[in-house]
Amino acid sequence: MMEELQVDVAVVGGGPAGMSAALAAERAGAKVALIDEYAAPGGQIWRRRYDEVQDAAPRSLPRAARELCAALSDSSVAVLPGASVWAAASPGGRGLSQAAGSASVELLLTGGPVERVRARAVVLATGAYDRPVAFPGWTLPGVMTAGGAQALAKGQGVVPGRRILLAGAGPFLLPVAAQLMARGAEVVAVAEATRRRDWLRVGPRMSAHPDRLREYAGYRRKVRRIEWGHVLVRAEGDARVRSATIAECGPDWAPTGRERTYAVDAVCTAYGFLPSVDLARALGCELRGDAVAHDEAMATSVPGVYVAGEASGVGGAELAQVEGELAGTAAAGGAVRPELRDRRARLAGFAGILGELFDPRPGLLSLARPETVLCRCEDVTQGAVDAAVADGATTMSALKIATRCGQGPCQGRTCERLVAARLPEGARFTGRAPVRPIPLEVLIKTAES
């Protein structure tokens, strides 16, 4: 028999959006469960130190995070840590067969204190992950995303190397560089794909957000060695990375000019984020671009399913908190304050500026070579994908069969956009359960229950 919890509102994801949604739903009178894969709430952006997992208000976190964590600790929200949602069903959506009962959404969990959660409504606050960019040497040990390096630095207090090069585009580069430097690493360079004149173009609109500019200026004082208009073109080494080469790039971020090579023992890339939409797709939610489509109340196309935070479009912690409050209130049937919608619109406007400036450009696709691996789980190269396309595999499903790309443990999260770039625009792997790898015994137990 599966252990089950019934609530009014279930929130999936314990970052800024998820915590805000859970607290808002509780204030509106709902019985709430917060499901999170981490050992304690905070998400990636507010990741706690390893020795703060049990703290109600971790000292290492910023003030807004400490306040949310403390409020959640004092609330009646049922927090389910270390739990992954691997399947879901909702009327009007896809997924498992809907079981009998009054709840409208069913979530199946693994790793947590219960195995099934039934809820009248669910808020998807599933966050985002680092956008992968394939280039020669990106599979070498010591080459990782900036998010991975940040998780090591914040969560464990260690750095991935002593001489580190960071490459990418956007405001995430500098905080990570500063965190690595604070823990003793030497950041040999930060290769920023955008050029100074790109920033000048959006400067007048950015001036309407002085707090964000002050925050950026603080990081710039700490991180001075920035190579503007450069991209990482290759990483080289034997048992691990030993050198990294950057090159001048054009407006589309394709390398065009002089190269420069640095001796390193770690490389971190940060070319933006991809919304985590696996669960939303399994439920049948419509997408808008890479994110989950939603209305002003953060309701998705599936009745009873709401979205908040990076899954609805990458915009940072402050926007995620506002969206979480909107989604949690609406999911609980409460009245949403108009000023909250106004605040979301203002913050979303700033996120739009950042997107215009930093969204990946097509030149990045020129970095990979035929021998460059695209699907790391199954070791499928770009040449193998292109050969399959030439032989008639013109859909993602056909490519999956012909090359095994997307069939590994990451289930296509890493390679999907890289493989899709070899096909007509809009191609994706099919979203279905399980959305996370699970033991076979979990499937057997579910079938028997």
C-alpha positions as CSV (number, residue, x, y, z in Angstrom):
1,M,0.0,0.0,0.0
2,M,1.4,3.4,-1.0
3,E,1.7,6.0,1.7
4,E,-0.5,8.9,0.7
5,L,-1.1,12.6,1.7
6,Q,-4.2,14.6,0.7
7,V,-4.0,18.4,0.6
8,D,-5.8,21.3,-1.0
9,V,-2.6,22.7,-2.7
10,A,0.6,20.8,-3.6
11,V,3.6,22.9,-4.5
12,V,6.4,21.2,-6.4
13,G,9.8,22.9,-5.9
14,G,11.2,24.6,-2.8
15,G,13.0,27.7,-4.2
16,P,11.8,31.3,-3.9
17,A,8.7,30.7,-6.0
18,G,7.7,27.5,-4.3
19,M,8.2,28.8,-0.7
20,S,6.2,32.0,-1.6
21,A,3.4,29.9,-3.2
22,A,3.1,27.5,-0.3
23,L,2.9,30.4,2.3
24,A,0.4,32.3,0.1
25,A,-1.8,29.3,-0.3
26,E,-1.7,28.7,3.5
27,R,-2.7,32.3,4.2
28,A,-5.7,31.8,1.8
29,G,-6.8,29.0,4.1
30,A,-5.6,26.0,2.2
31,K,-3.9,22.8,3.6
32,V,-0.6,22.8,1.7
33,A,2.3,20.4,1.0
34,L,5.7,21.6,-0.4
35,I,7.6,18.9,-2.3
36,D,11.3,19.5,-2.9
37,E,14.2,17.4,-4.2
38,Y,16.7,19.1,-1.9
39,A,17.3,18.3,1.8
40,A,15.9,21.7,2.8
41,P,14.0,24.5,1.1
42,G,15.9,27.3,-0.7
43,G,16.4,26.0,-4.2
44,Q,19.5,26.4,-6.2
45,I,19.6,30.2,-5.9
46,W,19.3,30.0,-2.1
47,R,21.2,26.8,-1.6
48,R,22.2,26.3,2.0
49,R,25.6,25.4,3.3
50,Y,25.9,21.7,4.2
51,D,25.9,22.5,7.9
52,E,22.7,24.7,7.7
53,V,20.3,22.1,6.5
54,Q,18.4,22.0,9.8
55,D,18.5,25.7,10.4
56,A,15.2,27.6,10.3
57,A,16.9,30.8,8.9
58,P,20.4,30.0,7.6
59,R,22.9,32.7,8.2
60,S,24.6,32.2,4.8
61,L,21.4,33.2,2.9
62,P,20.3,36.8,2.0
63,R,17.7,38.5,4.1
64,A,14.8,37.8,1.9
65,A,15.7,34.1,1.9
66,R,16.1,33.9,5.7
67,E,12.7,35.6,6.2
68,L,10.9,33.1,3.8
69,C,12.7,30.1,5.4
70,A,11.7,31.3,8.9
71,A,8.1,31.9,7.9
72,L,7.9,28.4,6.3
73,S,9.4,26.8,9.4
74,D,6.7,28.6,11.5
75,S,3.9,27.6,9.2
76,S,1.7,24.5,9.0
77,V,2.9,23.7,5.5
78,A,3.8,20.0,5.2
79,V,7.4,20.1,3.8
80,L,8.4,16.9,2.0
81,P,12.2,17.2,1.6
82,G,14.3,14.9,-0.6
83,A,11.3,13.9,-2.7
84,S,11.1,13.8,-6.5
85,V,7.9,13.9,-8.4
86,W,8.2,11.3,-11.1
87,A,4.7,11.2,-12.5
88,A,1.5,13.2,-12.3
89,A,-2.1,13.1,-13.6
90,S,-4.7,15.8,-13.9
91,P,-8.2,16.0,-15.5
92,G,-7.7,17.6,-18.9
93,G,-4.0,16.7,-18.9
94,R,-1.9,13.7,-19.7
95,G,-0.3,11.3,-17.3
96,L,-1.4,8.3,-15.2
97,S,-5.0,7.2,-15.0
98,Q,-6.8,9.4,-12.6
99,A,-7.6,7.6,-9.4
100,A,-11.0,8.0,-7.7
101,G,-11.4,10.7,-5.1
102,S,-12.2,14.4,-4.8
103,A,-8.6,15.6,-5.5
104,S,-8.0,16.8,-9.0
105,V,-4.3,16.3,-9.2
106,E,-2.3,13.2,-8.3
107,L,1.5,13.3,-7.9
108,L,3.7,10.2,-7.5
109,L,6.9,10.6,-5.4
110,T,10.1,8.8,-4.8
111,G,12.7,9.4,-2.1
112,G,10.4,11.3,0.3
113,P,8.3,10.5,3.4
114,V,5.2,9.7,1.3
115,E,4.7,8.1,-2.2
116,R,1.6,9.8,-3.4
117,V,0.1,13.3,-2.9
118,R,-3.4,14.1,-4.0
119,A,-4.4,17.8,-4.2
120,R,-7.2,20.0,-5.5
121,A,-4.6,22.2,-7.2
122,V,-0.8,22.1,-7.8
123,V,1.7,24.9,-8.3
124,L,4.7,23.9,-10.5
125,A,7.7,25.9,-9.2
126,T,10.3,23.5,-10.7
127,G,12.9,26.2,-11.5
128,A,15.5,26.1,-14.3
129,Y,18.8,24.5,-15.1
130,D,22.0,25.7,-16.9
131,R,21.6,25.8,-20.6
132,P,24.1,23.3,-22.2
133,V,26.4,24.5,-24.9
134,A,28.4,21.9,-26.8
135,F,32.0,22.7,-27.8
136,P,35.2,20.6,-28.2
137,G,36.2,19.4,-24.8
138,W,33.0,20.1,-22.9
139,T,32.9,16.6,-21.6
140,L,36.3,16.7,-20.0
141,P,36.5,16.3,-16.2
142,G,36.8,19.8,-14.8
143,V,34.5,21.4,-17.3
144,M,31.1,22.1,-15.8
145,T,28.3,24.7,-15.7
146,A,28.5,27.7,-13.5
147,G,25.5,26.5,-11.6
148,G,27.4,23.3,-10.8
149,A,30.4,25.3,-9.6
150,Q,28.1,27.5,-7.5
151,A,26.4,24.4,-5.9
152,L,29.9,23.2,-4.9
153,A,31.0,26.5,-3.5
154,K,27.7,27.4,-1.7
155,G,26.6,23.9,-0.6
156,Q,30.0,22.3,0.3
157,G,32.4,25.2,0.6
158,V,34.8,23.8,-2.1
159,V,35.9,25.0,-5.5
160,P,36.2,22.9,-8.7
161,G,39.7,24.0,-9.3
162,R,42.4,26.6,-8.4
163,R,42.7,28.3,-11.8
164,I,39.3,28.7,-13.3
165,L,38.0,30.3,-16.5
166,L,34.3,31.3,-16.7
167,A,32.6,31.8,-20.1
168,G,29.1,32.7,-21.1
169,A,26.8,35.7,-21.1
170,G,24.7,37.4,-18.5
171,P,24.6,38.5,-14.9
172,F,25.1,35.0,-13.5
173,L,28.8,35.0,-14.4
174,L,29.9,37.6,-12.0
175,P,28.3,36.3,-8.7
176,V,29.7,32.8,-9.4
177,A,33.2,34.3,-10.2
178,A,33.0,36.3,-6.9
179,Q,31.9,33.2,-4.9
180,L,34.8,31.2,-6.3
181,M,37.3,33.9,-5.6
182,A,36.1,34.3,-2.1
183,R,36.9,30.6,-1.5
184,G,40.5,31.0,-2.8
185,A,40.2,30.2,-6.5
186,E,42.0,32.4,-9.1
187,V,39.6,33.4,-11.9
188,V,42.0,33.8,-14.8
189,A,39.3,35.4,-17.0
190,V,35.6,35.9,-17.5
191,A,34.7,35.6,-21.2
192,E,31.5,37.6,-21.7
193,A,29.9,37.1,-25.2
194,T,28.2,40.4,-25.2
195,R,30.0,43.6,-26.0
196,R,30.1,46.9,-24.1
197,R,28.1,48.6,-26.9
198,D,25.3,46.0,-26.5
199,W,24.9,47.1,-22.9
200,L,24.9,50.8,-23.9
201,R,21.9,50.1,-26.2
202,V,19.7,48.9,-23.3
203,G,21.2,51.2,-20.7
204,P,18.4,53.8,-20.7
205,R,15.8,51.1,-20.0
206,M,18.0,49.5,-17.3
207,S,18.2,52.8,-15.5
208,A,14.6,52.3,-14.4
209,H,16.0,49.5,-12.1
210,P,18.7,51.2,-10.1
211,D,18.8,48.5,-7.4
212,R,19.8,45.9,-10.0
213,L,22.5,48.2,-11.4
214,R,23.9,48.7,-7.9
215,E,24.0,45.0,-7.3
216,Y,25.9,44.5,-10.6
217,A,28.3,47.3,-9.8
218,G,29.2,45.6,-6.6
219,Y,30.1,42.4,-8.4
220,R,32.1,44.4,-11.0
221,R,34.2,45.8,-8.2
222,K,35.2,42.3,-7.2
223,V,35.6,40.8,-10.7
224,R,37.7,43.0,-13.0
225,R,39.2,40.7,-15.6
226,I,36.4,40.5,-18.2
227,E,37.1,39.8,-21.8
228,W,34.1,41.4,-23.6
229,G,32.9,40.0,-26.9
230,H,34.6,36.6,-26.4
231,V,33.3,33.0,-26.4
232,L,34.9,29.7,-25.3
233,V,35.8,27.7,-28.3
234,R,37.5,24.6,-26.9
235,A,38.8,23.0,-23.7
236,E,41.8,20.6,-23.9
237,G,43.5,18.1,-21.5
238,D,44.2,14.5,-20.8
239,A,42.6,13.0,-17.7
240,R,41.0,16.4,-17.0
241,V,41.0,19.9,-18.5
242,R,44.4,21.6,-18.7
243,S,43.7,24.6,-21.0
244,A,40.8,26.7,-22.3
245,T,40.8,28.8,-25.4
246,I,38.5,31.8,-26.0
247,A,38.1,33.8,-29.2
248,E,36.6,37.1,-30.2
249,C,33.1,36.7,-31.5
250,G,30.7,38.6,-33.7
251,P,27.2,39.9,-32.9
252,D,25.8,36.4,-33.4
253,W,28.4,35.0,-30.9
254,A,30.2,33.0,-33.6
255,P,34.0,33.1,-33.1
256,T,35.5,35.4,-35.7
257,G,38.9,36.6,-34.5
258,R,42.0,36.3,-32.3
259,E,42.2,33.4,-29.9
260,R,43.7,33.3,-26.4
261,T,44.6,30.2,-24.4
262,Y,44.7,30.0,-20.6
263,A,46.2,27.2,-18.4
264,V,43.4,26.1,-16.1
265,D,42.2,23.2,-14.0
266,A,38.5,24.1,-14.3
267,V,36.2,25.7,-16.8
268,C,32.6,27.0,-16.0
269,T,30.1,28.0,-18.6
270,A,27.0,30.1,-18.1
271,Y,25.0,30.8,-21.3
272,G,21.7,31.3,-19.5
273,F,19.1,28.8,-18.2
274,L,16.3,26.6,-19.5
275,P,13.0,26.3,-17.6
276,S,12.5,22.9,-16.1
277,V,9.2,21.9,-17.7
278,D,9.3,18.1,-17.7
279,L,6.5,17.7,-15.2
280,A,4.4,20.4,-16.9
281,R,4.7,18.6,-20.2
282,A,3.8,15.3,-18.6
283,L,0.6,16.9,-17.3
284,G,-0.2,18.3,-20.8
285,C,0.5,22.0,-20.1
286,E,1.0,24.2,-23.2
287,L,4.4,25.8,-23.6
288,R,5.3,29.3,-24.8
289,G,8.7,29.0,-26.2
290,D,10.8,27.1,-23.6
291,A,8.5,28.1,-20.7
292,V,5.1,27.0,-19.4
293,A,2.3,29.2,-20.8
294,H,0.1,30.9,-18.2
295,D,-2.4,33.7,-17.6
296,E,-2.3,36.7,-15.2
297,A,-3.1,34.4,-12.3
298,M,-0.3,32.0,-13.3
299,A,-2.8,29.4,-14.3
300,T,-1.7,27.0,-17.0
301,S,-3.7,25.5,-19.8
302,V,-4.6,22.5,-17.6
303,P,-7.3,23.1,-15.0
304,G,-6.0,23.0,-11.4
305,V,-2.4,23.4,-12.5
306,Y,-0.5,26.7,-11.9
307,V,3.1,27.7,-12.5
308,A,5.5,30.1,-10.9
309,G,9.2,31.2,-11.1
310,E,11.7,30.1,-13.7
311,A,9.5,27.4,-15.1
312,S,7.2,30.2,-16.3
313,G,10.2,32.2,-17.8
314,V,13.6,32.9,-16.3
315,G,13.5,36.2,-14.3
316,G,15.4,35.8,-11.0
317,A,14.5,35.3,-7.4
318,E,12.5,38.5,-6.8
319,L,10.2,37.9,-9.8
320,A,9.9,34.2,-8.7
321,Q,8.6,35.3,-5.2
322,V,5.9,37.5,-6.7
323,E,4.8,34.8,-9.1
324,G,4.8,32.3,-6.3
325,E,2.5,34.5,-4.2
326,L,0.2,35.0,-7.2
327,A,0.1,31.3,-8.1
328,G,-0.3,30.1,-4.5
329,T,-3.2,32.5,-3.8
330,A,-5.0,31.6,-7.0
331,A,-4.5,27.9,-6.4
332,A,-6.1,28.2,-3.0
333,G,-9.0,30.2,-4.4
334,G,-8.0,33.4,-2.7
335,A,-8.3,37.0,-4.1
336,V,-5.1,38.3,-5.8
337,R,-4.1,41.9,-4.9
338,P,-3.9,44.1,-8.1
339,E,-0.7,45.6,-6.9
340,L,0.9,42.2,-7.0
341,R,0.2,41.9,-10.7
342,D,1.6,45.4,-11.2
343,R,4.8,44.4,-9.4
344,R,5.1,41.3,-11.5
345,A,4.8,43.3,-14.7
346,R,7.6,45.7,-13.6
347,L,9.9,42.8,-12.7
348,A,9.1,40.9,-15.8
349,G,10.0,44.0,-17.8
350,F,13.5,43.9,-16.4
351,A,13.7,40.2,-17.2
352,G,12.7,41.0,-20.8
353,I,15.6,43.5,-21.0
354,L,18.0,40.8,-19.8
355,G,16.6,38.3,-22.3
356,E,17.0,40.7,-25.2
357,L,20.7,41.2,-24.2
358,F,21.7,37.7,-23.1
359,D,19.5,35.1,-24.8
360,P,21.8,32.7,-26.7
361,R,22.5,33.6,-30.3
362,P,22.9,31.2,-33.2
363,G,26.7,31.5,-33.5
364,L,27.0,29.3,-30.4
365,L,25.8,26.4,-32.6
366,S,29.0,26.7,-34.7
367,L,31.2,25.8,-31.8
368,A,30.6,22.0,-32.0
369,R,32.4,19.8,-34.5
370,P,31.2,16.5,-36.1
371,E,33.2,14.6,-33.4
372,T,31.8,16.7,-30.6
373,V,29.4,14.7,-28.3
374,L,25.9,16.1,-28.1
375,C,24.2,13.4,-26.0
376,R,26.6,12.7,-23.1
377,C,24.6,9.9,-21.6
378,E,24.7,7.8,-24.8
379,D,27.9,9.3,-26.2
380,V,26.2,10.4,-29.5
381,T,28.2,12.9,-31.6
382,Q,27.0,15.7,-33.7
383,G,28.2,13.8,-36.8
384,A,26.1,10.8,-35.8
385,V,23.0,13.0,-35.4
386,D,23.6,14.7,-38.7
387,A,24.1,11.4,-40.4
388,A,20.8,10.1,-39.0
389,V,19.0,13.3,-40.3
390,A,20.5,12.7,-43.7
391,D,19.2,9.2,-43.7
392,G,15.6,10.4,-43.0
393,A,15.3,10.8,-39.2
394,T,13.5,14.2,-39.3
395,T,11.8,14.1,-36.0
396,M,13.1,13.9,-32.4
397,S,11.5,10.5,-31.9
398,A,13.1,9.1,-35.0
399,L,16.5,10.5,-33.9
400,K,16.0,8.9,-30.5
401,I,15.5,5.5,-32.2
402,A,18.3,5.9,-34.7
403,T,21.0,7.2,-32.3
404,R,19.7,6.6,-28.7
405,C,20.1,10.3,-28.0
406,G,17.8,11.3,-25.1
407,Q,17.5,7.7,-23.8
408,G,20.1,8.1,-20.9
409,P,19.7,8.9,-17.2
410,C,19.2,12.7,-17.9
411,Q,16.2,11.7,-20.2
412,G,17.2,14.4,-22.8
413,R,17.4,17.4,-20.4
414,T,21.0,18.0,-21.4
415,C,21.0,17.1,-25.1
416,E,17.4,18.0,-26.2
417,R,18.1,21.6,-27.3
418,L,21.4,20.6,-28.8
419,V,19.9,17.8,-30.9
420,A,16.8,19.9,-31.7
421,A,19.0,22.5,-33.3
422,R,19.8,20.0,-36.1
423,L,16.0,19.8,-37.0
424,P,13.3,22.3,-37.9
425,E,12.5,24.8,-35.1
426,G,10.2,23.6,-32.3
427,A,11.2,20.0,-32.2
428,R,11.3,18.3,-28.7
429,F,11.4,14.9,-27.2
430,T,8.0,13.5,-26.1
431,G,7.3,14.4,-22.5
432,R,6.0,11.4,-20.4
433,A,6.4,9.7,-17.1
434,P,8.7,8.9,-15.4
435,V,10.1,12.4,-15.5
436,R,12.9,11.3,-13.2
437,P,14.9,8.1,-13.2
438,I,13.3,5.7,-10.7
439,P,14.0,2.2,-9.4
440,L,12.1,-0.6,-11.1
441,E,10.6,-1.6,-7.7
442,V,8.8,1.8,-7.6
443,L,7.1,1.1,-10.9
444,I,6.1,-2.4,-9.6
445,K,4.7,-1.1,-6.4
446,T,2.7,1.6,-8.2
447,A,1.2,-0.9,-10.5
448,E,0.2,-3.1,-7.6
449,S,-1.3,-0.3,-5.5
